[in-house]
């Protein structure tokens, strides 16, 4: 196995993260670290944690909150792919949907959501939406499908995916 490298996010990587956040609102966190292995995993860390990590003799496998991965797509373009936790570090103002309790349950079990289950939404540009329940809890990431009433929001990932995974 190749050795993992950890480092602070470069200005280019930070720009990729910032551009993704700007699709939804304003990024509220500014210190990110990268763990390089097969992919470049991105972690949100605070300055105190970063200072402690720099002083360790043995380098950690992971630290902070895992917020996504930087990959090269099929067109050889680098892109930041956020996970659900990333949106806890973003002040989401656009590209979101609020679901009814029943629709929220369906979404967290991996199902798509009908138009009737969406209490409100704000869609501006990107097809991906941050999905919330009525209490403001992030349920996951969905893709809007405006041409369908039965599958209005397609499930991309949700907070129940970890529990449903095959072991």
Secondary structure by P-SEA (a helix, b strand, c coil): ccbbbbbcccaaaaaaaaaaaaacccccccbbbbbbcccbbbbbbcaaaaaaaaaccccccccccccbbbbbccccbbbbbbcccccccccccccbbbbcaaaaaaaaaccccccccccccccccccccccccccccccbbbbbccccccccbbbcccccccccccc
